[in-house]
Amino acid sequence: MNGRVLRAQITMRCCGTTAPKPTAGPCWQLFVAMTGLVSDWPVFTWPTSLQAPTVEERAAALASLGFTLAEDADWEWCEDTTPEYHPHPVRVVLMAAAQIRPLDGGAG
């Protein structure tokens, strides 16, 4: 199973989060996309901040969830916009994704 390659995504939660724990303001979250319910996906939430997590912080978050970047993988960044239904004007947001794999004995 350790040869399995998955995908992680990092996104700015502009209005805070409700899961797995509520936050009072904008924060970054890392998700590991897996089969099954989205609510069951491994997730790491950084403290409320607009500052994007560093490479080292992303690696530590992945490791805390039992994952690491796949061999020769890099984070790929892209821009999107917040949905029109948000309670603020539409704005540009950054997202990142990378191929990952379970650590030996990890949660994958």
BELKAWO-V616508 format. One record per pair of residues at least 6 apart in sequence whose C-alpha atoms are under 7 Angstrom apart, sorted by the first residue. I is the first residue (numbers start at 0). GAP is how many residues later the second one is. If there is no record, write none. Layout:
i->{I;I}
gap->{GAP;GAP}
This chain:
i->{1;1;1;1;2;3;4;4;4;4;5;5;5;5;6;6;6;6;6;6;7;7;7;7;7;7;7;7;8;8;8;8;8;8;9;9;9;9;9;9;9;10;10;10;10;10;10;11;11;11;11;11;11;11;12;12;12;12;13;13;14;14;15;15;15;15;15;16;22;24;25;25;25;26;26;26;26;26;27;27;27;28;28;28;28;29;29;29;30;30;30;30;31;31;31;32;33;41;43;58;61;64;65;65;65;65;66;66;66;66;66;67;67;67;67;68;68;68;69;69;69;72;72;73;74;74;74;75;75;75;76;76;76;76;77;77;77;78;78;78;78;79;79;79;80;80;80;80;81;81;81;81;82;83;101}
gap->{99;100;101;102;98;97;65;94;95;96;27;93;94;95;25;26;90;91;92;93;22;23;24;25;89;90;91;92;21;22;23;87;88;89;18;19;20;21;85;86;87;17;18;19;83;84;85;14;15;16;17;81;82;83;13;14;15;16;12;13;10;11;7;8;9;10;11;6;25;23;22;23;24;19;20;21;22;23;17;18;24;14;15;16;17;13;14;15;10;11;12;13;9;10;11;8;7;23;17;9;6;42;36;37;40;41;33;34;35;36;39;32;33;34;35;30;31;32;29;30;31;25;26;24;21;22;23;20;21;22;17;18;19;20;16;17;18;13;14;15;16;12;13;14;9;10;11;12;8;9;10;11;7;6;6}
